[in-house]
Amino acid sequence: MSEIHHRELTLNGIRMHVAEAGSGPLVVLCHGWPELWYSWRHQLPVLAAAGFHAVAPDMRGFGATDAPADAEAYAILHTVGDIVSLVGELGEKQACVIGHDWGAPVAWHAAMMRPDLFRAVIGMSVPHRPRAPDAPLRMLRKSGLENFYWIYFQQPGVAEAEFERDVPTTMRKLLYGISGDVRVDRENPLIVPEGKGFLDRMAVPDKLPSWLREKDIERMAGEYQRTGFRGGLNLYRNIDRNWELTAPWQDAKITQPALFIAGTRDPVIAGRRGEVAIEQMTQIIPGVQKLMIEGAGHWIQQERPDEVNEAVLRFLRQVVQ
C-alpha cells in the first residue's frame, strides 16, 4: 500500500498542510467539519495504488493549515479559491475533486465555478442545492427552525466553549452521534434543545463502533485540543454571506461527470427535506450518479471505506482516460 507523505504549501494567502500519496491524475479530497485530512486515511493509499495522485489538505481553519482570525475569510469563494490554488501549486491544469460534509459544497462549487479546471466531482453526504430564494438562515427562522444547529453555531464563542470543554468526549459524541450505529428512531440530533447544547442529545458510546478506533479519536482530538474549533465553525458563520456571493451563479448547472454518495441513516439527508434536496440536485446536475449505502451514517468514507472506495474508483475510471 502506498505511503502517505505530508508537506506544507503556501497558496491563496495561507499556509496549507496536505497529505498525499501516489502519482498520476490529480484527485483532491476536501474534508468536512469537524474533521481533518485524516478523514481520508482509507482513501489516499487506495487511490494511489490505482494510479492517482491523491491529495487531502487540512482545509482552511483546520489542523495544521492556517486559520485566519477574520470570520469572513471562510466564505465559499475563499475555500474554493484554496482548492483552485492548490491544483495550480501542484503543477496541474485539471483535477477531479471530492468533498464530504462541508467539503462537499466546496467540491460542488469548485466544479460549478471552474469547469475548465475540475473535470469531475464527487460529493458525499451533502447534496448540491440550487441557490435559495432568500438567505438560508433567514428562511430557517421564518420556518420556525430557530433551534437548528446552523443557528446555534452563529454566535462566536458559544459552540467553541461547548466543544472545547472536553475535546475527546466531544469527538466521541460527534463521530458516534450521527453515524449509522445510532438507532434510527432517535430525536433529530441536528436540533439543539432549548437552553442546551449541540452535544446534549448525543451519547458517549459504551464501546466504539468497529470503524472507529481509540487511536483515531486520539489523533483528531489532539489536533482540536491544539487548535480549538473556531476555524471550522466560521464556515457556518458565512452561510448567508455565501448566498449573497453566489448570486452570479443563480440557476447554474454542473455539467461535468458527477457522483453523490451518502448513507441511508445520515441525519443530514433524513426525511422529506433530504428527499427534496436530492431531487433538486438531480435537476441542477444533469446525469448525476447516486449511491445510497444502506445502514451507513454521516461519516460515510470512514464508516464504509470499502464500498466508498469501490464506487469512487469505478467512477474515476469512467471519467479519467
C-alpha positions in Angstrom: 0.0 0.0 0.0 1.3 3.4 -0.9 2.8 5.6 1.8 1.2 8.9 2.8 3.5 11.9 2.7 3.0 15.3 4.3 4.1 18.8 3.3 3.1 22.4 3.6 2.3 24.7 0.6 1.8 28.5 0.5 -1.2 29.4 -1.6 -4.1 31.8 -1.7 -2.6 33.8 1.2 -2.4 30.9 3.6 -0.1 28.1 4.5 -1.8 24.8 3.8 -0.9 21.3 5.1 -1.5 18.5 2.7 -1.3 14.7 2.9 -0.7 13.0 -0.4 0.0 9.6 -1.9 0.8 8.2 -5.4 1.3 9.8 -8.8 -0.9 10.2 -11.9 -4.1 12.2 -12.5 -4.8 14.5 -9.6 -7.6 13.8 -7.2 -8.2 16.4 -4.4 -10.2 15.3 -1.3 -11.9 18.0 0.8 -12.9 17.1 4.3 -15.7 18.5 6.4 -16.5 19.6 9.9 -15.2 18.6 12.5 -12.6 16.6 10.5 -9.1 16.7 9.1 -7.2 15.3 6.2 -7.2 12.2 8.4 -10.8 11.5 7.4 -9.5 10.3 4.1 -6.9 7.9 5.6 -8.7 4.9 4.0 -8.9 6.6 0.5 -5.5 8.1 0.0 -3.5 4.8 -0.3 -6.2 3.1 -2.3 -6.4 5.9 -4.9 -2.6 5.9 -5.1 -2.4 2.2 -5.7 -4.9 2.7 -8.5 -2.7 5.2 -10.3 -3.9 8.5 -9.0 -2.1 11.4 -7.2 -4.4 11.7 -4.2 -4.1 14.9 -2.1 -6.1 15.6 1.0 -5.5 19.0 2.6 -6.3 20.2 6.1 -8.9 22.7 4.9 -8.7 26.4 5.8 -9.1 26.7 9.6 -8.4 23.1 10.4 -5.5 21.1 11.7 -2.0 22.3 10.5 -3.4 24.7 7.9 -3.6 28.4 8.7 -6.8 29.6 10.4 -7.4 33.3 9.6 -8.8 35.3 12.5 -11.5 37.1 10.5 -14.7 35.0 10.2 -15.3 36.5 6.8 -12.2 34.8 5.5 -14.1 31.4 5.4 -16.6 32.2 2.7 -17.2 29.8 -0.2 -15.0 32.0 -2.6 -12.1 31.6 -0.2 -12.5 27.8 0.3 -13.0 27.2 -3.5 -10.1 29.6 -4.1 -7.9 27.5 -1.9 -8.6 24.3 -3.9 -8.1 26.1 -7.2 -4.8 27.5 -5.9 -3.8 24.0 -4.7 -4.2 22.5 -8.1 -2.0 25.2 -9.6 0.6 24.9 -6.9 0.8 21.2 -7.6 1.6 22.0 -11.2 -1.6 20.6 -12.7 -4.1 22.1 -15.1 -7.0 19.7 -14.3 -8.2 17.6 -11.3 -11.1 15.6 -10.0 -12.5 17.0 -6.8 -14.1 15.0 -4.0 -15.8 16.5 -0.9 -17.5 15.3 2.2 -19.8 17.3 4.6 -18.6 20.9 4.4 -16.1 19.7 1.8 -19.0 18.7 -0.4 -20.2 22.3 -1.0 -16.6 23.3 -1.7 -16.3 20.5 -4.3 -19.7 21.2 -5.9 -19.0 24.9 -6.1 -15.5 24.3 -7.5 -17.0 22.2 -10.3 -19.7 24.8 -10.9 -17.3 27.8 -10.9 -14.3 26.3 -12.7 -15.5 23.6 -15.1 -12.3 24.2 -17.0 -10.2 23.0 -14.0 -12.4 20.3 -12.4 -13.3 17.7 -14.8 -15.3 15.5 -12.5 -16.8 15.9 -9.0 -17.9 13.6 -6.2 -19.9 14.9 -3.2 -20.6 12.8 -0.1 -23.3 13.3 2.5 -24.3 16.8 1.4 -26.1 17.1 -1.9 -25.7 20.2 -4.1 -28.7 22.5 -3.8 -29.8 25.3 -6.1 -29.3 28.8 -4.8 -32.2 29.5 -2.4 -34.7 32.3 -3.0 -33.7 34.0 0.2 -30.8 33.9 2.7 -30.8 30.4 4.3 -30.6 31.5 8.0 -33.5 33.9 7.4 -35.5 31.1 5.8 -34.8 28.8 8.7 -36.0 31.4 11.2 -39.1 32.1 9.2 -40.0 28.4 9.1 -39.7 28.1 12.9 -36.4 26.2 12.9 -34.7 28.6 15.4 -33.1 25.6 17.2 -31.4 24.2 14.1 -27.7 23.8 14.7 -26.7 26.2 11.9 -28.2 29.0 14.0 -26.7 27.7 17.3 -23.3 27.9 15.6 -23.7 31.6 14.7 -22.7 33.4 18.0 -18.9 33.3 18.3 -17.7 31.6 21.4 -20.8 29.6 22.3 -20.2 26.4 20.4 -16.5 26.8 20.9 -16.9 26.7 24.6 -19.2 23.7 24.5 -16.9 21.7 22.2 -13.6 22.7 23.8 -14.7 21.8 27.4 -13.7 18.2 26.9 -12.4 17.6 23.4 -12.0 13.8 23.5 -15.6 13.5 24.7 -16.8 16.0 22.0 -15.1 13.9 19.3 -16.6 10.7 20.6 -20.1 12.2 20.7 -19.9 13.8 17.3 -18.4 10.8 15.4 -20.7 8.3 17.1 -23.8 10.6 17.4 -24.6 10.9 13.7 -23.1 7.6 12.5 -25.1 4.7 11.2 -24.6 2.9 14.5 -27.1 5.0 16.4 -30.7 3.7 16.4 -33.0 5.2 13.7 -35.8 6.3 16.0 -33.7 8.9 17.8 -34.6 12.5 18.1 -33.1 14.7 15.4 -29.5 15.3 16.6 -29.3 18.5 14.4 -32.0 20.3 16.5 -30.5 21.9 19.6 -32.8 21.6 22.6 -33.9 24.9 24.1 -31.4 26.1 26.7 -29.0 23.2 26.0 -26.0 22.5 23.8 -25.5 20.7 20.5 -23.9 17.7 22.2 -26.7 17.1 24.8 -28.7 14.7 22.6 -25.6 12.7 21.7 -24.5 9.8 23.9 -20.9 8.6 24.6 -20.8 5.1 23.3 -20.0 2.3 25.7 -17.9 0.8 23.0 -16.6 2.4 19.9 -18.1 1.1 16.6 -15.8 -1.2 14.6 -14.9 1.6 12.1 -13.6 3.9 14.8 -10.5 3.2 16.9 -9.2 4.8 20.1 -6.2 6.0 18.2 -8.5 7.7 15.7 -10.2 9.6 18.5 -6.8 10.5 20.0 -5.4 11.7 16.6 -8.4 14.0 15.9 -8.9 15.2 19.5 -5.2 16.0 19.8 -5.4 18.4 16.9 -8.6 20.1 18.1 -7.1 20.5 21.6 -4.3 22.4 19.9 -6.3 24.5 17.5 -9.7 24.8 19.0 -12.9 24.7 16.9 -13.3 28.3 15.8 -11.8 28.0 12.3 -14.2 25.3 11.2 -17.2 26.9 12.9 -16.5 30.0 10.9 -17.7 28.1 7.8 -21.2 28.2 9.3 -20.9 31.9 10.0 -20.7 32.5 6.3 -23.8 30.6 5.2 -25.8 33.8 4.4 -22.8 35.5 3.0 -22.2 32.6 0.7 -25.8 33.0 -0.5 -25.0 36.6 -1.3 -21.7 35.9 -3.0 -23.0 33.1 -5.3 -25.7 35.4 -6.9 -23.8 35.4 -10.2 -24.3 31.6 -10.4 -28.0 31.7 -10.0 -29.5 28.6 -11.8 -26.0 27.5 -12.9 -25.7 23.8 -13.6 -22.8 21.4 -13.1 -22.3 19.5 -16.4 -19.2 17.5 -15.6 -19.5 13.8 -14.6 -20.7 13.8 -11.0 -21.4 11.2 -8.3 -23.2 11.6 -5.0 -22.6 9.1 -2.1 -24.5 9.0 1.2 -25.7 6.7 3.9 -29.4 5.8 4.4 -29.1 6.6 8.1 -27.4 10.0 7.7 -29.5 12.6 9.6 -28.3 15.3 7.2 -30.4 13.9 4.4 -33.1 12.2 6.6 -36.8 12.6 6.0 -38.7 14.7 3.4 -36.1 17.6 3.5 -33.4 15.2 2.4 -35.6 13.7 -0.4 -36.3 17.2 -1.7 -32.6 18.1 -1.6 -31.6 15.1 -3.6 -34.4 15.7 -6.1 -33.3 19.3 -6.5 -29.7 18.1 -7.0 -30.7 15.9 -10.0 -32.3 19.0 -11.6 -29.1 21.1 -11.5 -26.6 18.3 -12.1 -28.0 16.5 -15.1 -26.9 12.9 -15.2 -25.5 12.8 -11.6 -25.0 9.3 -10.4 -26.2 8.4 -6.9 -25.2 5.7 -4.5 -27.0 5.3 -1.2 -25.2 2.9 1.2 -27.7 1.0 3.3 -27.3 1.4 7.1 -24.4 3.9 6.8 -24.5 7.3 8.6 -22.9 10.6 8.1 -19.2 9.7 8.2 -19.6 7.6 5.1 -15.9 7.3 3.9 -14.8 6.3 7.4 -17.8 4.0 8.2 -17.8 2.2 4.9 -14.4 2.7 3.3 -14.5 -0.5 1.1 -17.8 0.4 -0.5 -16.9 4.1 -0.9 -13.5 3.2 -2.4 -15.0 0.8 -4.9 -17.6 3.4 -6.0 -15.0 6.2 -6.3 -12.6 4.1 -8.3 -15.3 2.9 -10.6 -16.4 6.5 -11.2 -12.9 7.9 -11.7 -12.0 5.1 -14.2 -15.1 6.1 -16.2 -14.1 9.8 -16.4 -10.3 9.8 -16.4 -8.9 8.4 -19.6 
